[in-house]
Each structure stands twice: as C-alpha cells, then as structure tokens.
Amino acid sequence: MTPPLSSQVVVITGAARGLGALMAQKLSERGAKVALVGLEPAELKAVAARCGEHASAWEADVTDLDALTEAANRIKDRYGRIDAVVANAGIALGGPLQDSDHRAWTRVVEVNLLGSVATARAFLPALAESRGYLLQIASLAALTPAPLMSAYCASKAGVESFAHALRAEVAHQGVKVGVGYLSWTDTDMVRGADQDAVLRQMRAKLPWPANKTYPIGPAVDRLVAGLARRSAHVYAQPWLRGMQSVRGFLPGLIAAVGSRDVARLAPELKATAASRLNPVGAGGLADRRAREDRADRVE
C-alpha cells in the first residue's frame, strides 16, 4: 500500500518559485517532509521557511549530475530516506527556430530533458530502497506541437517518453513513475512568455480550452493528489486527459492552421527577434545568471 504523505520525504527540483514552491507548501501542509532543490539559495530558503521545520533547501543545477548526486546523498543522510521525487525544473524559449540563439535553444533541452535524466540518475538509488515514486512534470507541449515553441515541445515530448520508458525499467524494483501534464498555468514562466506581444497573439489563436491561463492552486492540488496515489498519469487540468485520445491528429491540424498564423506574424517576429534570445521568466533569468557565475569562476 502507498504510505500516507505524512510519513514521506519528497524532493522537488525547480522549487524556488511557481509550481515547485507551491507543491512544497501543499505537501508540507499534509505532513510531508520536503527537500527543495534549485539554483537560487535565498528563494529556496524562503520557501523552506514557509514549509516548516522539516523542510530544507539544497542548491544544485539539475544539469550537473555530480552536484545533484551529492545533494541526493545529503538529503538521504538528513532524512534517512527519500520516498518521492518531483522532476519539475524547467525553462522555456519562444520564437522561430531560425531566429533563435542555438545555445539558448539547446539549454532548454539540456535543463528540461537532460536535467530530468540526471534527476532520475541521482535519486533512483534512494527510491529503489524506499520503493518510491518519481513524478516527471511534462506539459500539454508533450501532447501537441506548437509553432514558436520548438525547444520546449521537444524537451517535454522527450521527458514524457523518457518517463514511460523508465517506468518499465524500474517497476521490478518497486519504483513507480508518473507523468504530470499541465496546460498554460499561472507561473513566472507563462507570465514571462506573455510579455512578448507576438507570442501572446499566437497563444490567443489557440482553440479553447488551450488558450486560457489556469490558476496555479487547483493545478497543484491535482498534482499533489496524483503524487499521493502514485499515479502513472496526472492531469493538472482535467480536460488534458481527453487530449490523449486525439493527439495523433494534432500535428497535421496544427501544421495547417499554425502555418497561416506564423506567416501572418512573420514580419513582426523578425523585427522583434532580438528580444527573445534568452529563456523567459524569472526561472530563465536565474538559469542564465547561474551559468554566467560558473563561467566567471572558471575564468
């Protein structure tokens, strides 16, 4: 039987703000001990303080396997066990591929996909000991492609497929793996993307209900409930479940409809290309600053 949340130790990556921070708070309210992993020590410590005396903060870049493994070992030493891990860390970049900075585009895949792989590598030994649960945060972008979001779509389709493959590999160890799906949710990342007028116009053209921004509270409540059940699939917005049955038809439909919108906006996209050379939102800024700090230390 799945142990109650009140007896579990849960690790959350990308926990300095947004989805990860609120998940930590909701889990701590249900009695879980939470370990918060991310790039911003001050913000992580502030979130941990809101989560109570059994919460802790750990600075690590999810793309740095050595740092992440050290954090995993130290978290296990502190709590004696790790029961669940939420692979939530992620960044996003908008705009046409041809106008994008290759290093920034690649960094999205590195953080979202390879960072999730490193998270699994670092924490699976502890999860195997506890017969625990890994919840991989994916996205609507894993279910359907979207023009001007090629890096994010590629990374989230990748983490979905990775999690499904991993589920079969670790089941015999008693470890369960779930995938969490979210549509546009009110986070710093989405608000950062909406600051771009052209991207905002494209999103407004999406059909309902995919063109809405959803409140973060109910989304996190569903993710926490899915974690408590150790579900294979968790839908932060209930209508996303229905997308599974039609996902095979979506690439052709979006290619036909989206191409017209991209053509219409092409001059404006070209004129504003320089404004979208970096990942969006506060999380994207934190990632860029962390990389710059590491480069400075190397020099």
N, C-alpha and C positions, 0 to 999 in steps of 0.2 A: 504494500500500500504506500501511496505517496505521503511522506511526512508532512505535518502541518507547517505552514510558513513560520510560525513562531519558534520552530526548532531548527530553522535553516540559516545557513550562511550564504548570502547571494552577492556575487561580484557583478558590477556593472561597468562596462567601458563607456567612454564618452559621457561621463556622469557630471561634468562641471555645470551643465545647464540643460534646459529643454527637457526632452523626453527622458534622458538618463537620470537627471536630477529629480524629476517628479516621480519616476519609478522608484528611486531610492527612498523618497519620502513615503510613498504609499506602502512600500514593502515594510519599512520600519514601523509604520503605524499598525501593521498586522503582526508585529513582533519579530520580524526577521532581523538578523544582524547583516548589515550591508557594508561592503568594501567598494569604494568609489575609485575608479581608475581613469586618468585623463592627463591632459597636458598643462592644466592651469592650477597650480597648487593652492593659491589663495581661494579661488572659486570652489575647488573641491573641498577644502577645509570648511568653507561656509556652508556648503550643502551638508557635509557630515555633521556639523554642529546642529543643524535643523533636524537631523535624523536621530539624535540622541546619543547616549554614552557608548552604545555598542557599534557605532558607525566609525569608519576610518577612511582616510584619503591616501591615495598612492599615485605618485606622479610617474607616468610611463607613456611612451609613444607606442601605439599598437603595431607600428611597422618595425619596431625594434624588438626582435624576438628575445635577445638577451635580457633587456630591461624588463620585458613582460614576464619572462620566466622567473627572474629574480622577484618581481612583485608577487607572482603566484606563490612562490615558496614562502615569502614573508607573510603573506596573508594566511596561508595554511598554518604556519608556525604560530601566528597570533590567535587564530580561532580554533585550531585543531582539526578543521575540516573545511571543505568547500562543497556546498550542495547544488548550487546553480550558478550559471554564468550567463549574463546577457551581453551578447556581442552587438553593441549599439553604436560604437564610434563611427562617425561618417562625415564626409564633406561633399559639396556639390559645386558644379561649374556649369554655367549656362552659355548658350550661343552656338553658332555653327562650328563644326569641326575645323573647317578651313581657316577660320579666323582665330582659332584658339591657340594658346601657348601650349606647345607639346608637353613641357614639363608639368604645367598645371593640370592638363588633361590626364596625364599619366599618374599624377599624385592622387587624383580622385580614385582611380582603380587601385593604387597602392594602399591607400588608407582603408577604403571600403571593403575590397576583396582580400588583398593580401594581409591586411590588418586583421580581418576575421579569421583567416587561416592561422596567423600567428597566435591569435587569442585561443583558438582551439588547441594548437600545439602546446601552449604554455599551461593550460588549465585541465586538459584531458586526464593527465595522471591523477590529479586530485578528484576529478569527477568519477573516474573509474573506481577509486577507493570508496567513494560515498554512494556509488550507483546513482549519480546525479543527473542533471539536466542542463543542456546548452540551448538557449533561445537565441537564434540568429535573427536580427532585425533586418528585414528586406523592405519591400515597398511595392506600391502599385506599379512602379517602374520595372519591377521584375515580371509583372503580368502582361504589360503592354508597352511597346516602344513609344517614345515621344521625341519628335524633332526638337533640336536645340538642347537636348539633354543626353547626348550620346555617351558621355563618360559615366554619368550617374546610372543610366539604364544598363550599360554594360556591366558595371560593378554590381548592381543589385540583382540582375539576372544571374550573375556569377555566384553571388552568395547564396541565392536560393538553390541553385543546382549543387553547389558545394555542400550545403546543409543536408540536402536529400541524399547525396552520396555518402556523407559521413554517418548519417543515421543508420544505414545498413552495416557500416564498418564497426560501429561501437555498440550495437544492440546486444551482442553476446556478452559484453562487459557490464550490462545493466544500465548503460548510459542512454538516456533519451535525448533526441534532438528535435527542436521545433523551429518553425519559421514564422516570424511575425510580419504581417502585411499592414502598411499604412498608406492611406491616401494623403493629400495635402493637409497637414496638421499644423496648428498654430505654434511654430517653433521659430527660433532665431534663423534657421536655415531658410525656411519658407518666407519669412518676412524679408530676409536679405534678398532672395530671388525676386520678390515683388517690388523691390526698389528699382528694378530695371524695367522701364516703361514698356520696352518691346517684348520682353519675356512675359510681362503681365498681360499684354494684349493677346499673346498666344495662348496663355492659360485660360483667359476668358472665353476663348473659342472652343474649349473642350466641352463635350456634352455633359449635361447634368447626369449623375451627381459628381463627376470627376472635376468639375470646375469650381467647386466650393473649397473653402478652407475650414477645416473642422476643429472644434475646441480640443485642447490637449487633454483635459481632465478625463472625459469619457474614454478617449483612446487609451490612455494609460491604465484606466480601470480594467479594460478588456485585456490588455497585455498582462497585467498582474494576475488576473483570473486565469488566463491561459498558462502562465508560469506555475501557478498553484496546482493546476491539473496536469502539468507537464504535457501539454497538447502538442501534436505534430504540426498543426496549423493554428495560428491565432490571428484573428481579423480585428484590427483596431476600429474599423468602421464595418458594420455588419454586411453592407452591400458588396464588399470586396469578395466575399465567398462566392457570389454569383459570377464573378469575373473568371473564375477557374473554368467554367463550362464553355465560355466563348473566347478564350484567349487565343485559340488557334486562328480565329477570323480577324483578329485585330490588326496584325501587321499590314495586310493588304488594304484594309479600310483606312488606316492612318496614313499609309503612303499616298492614297488617293486624295484624302481630304487635307492632310497636313501640308502636302507639297504646294497646294494653292496658297495657303496662308504664309508659308515661308517665302514663296515668290513675291507675294504682295508686300511683305515686310523687308525684303532683301536690301533695298537701298538704305533703310533706316538701320538695319542690322550692321551693314558695312560702315556706316557713318559713326556708329557708337561702339565698334568692336573693341577699341582700346579700353573701354570701361569694364569689360568683362574678361580680363586676363587672369583673374585670381578667383579661387573658390569664394562662394557667397557667405554672408552672415558672420556672426561673431566666432563660430567654430572654425570657419575657413581662415579667419584672421589669426586665431590662436595657433592653428597649424602652421601658417606661414611664419609667424614670429618664432615659433619653436624651431623650425628648420633654419631660420636665419641665425638664431642664437647658437645652434650647434655648429653652423658653418663658421661663425666668428671664433668659437672655442678651438676649432680645428686649426684655424689660421694662427 
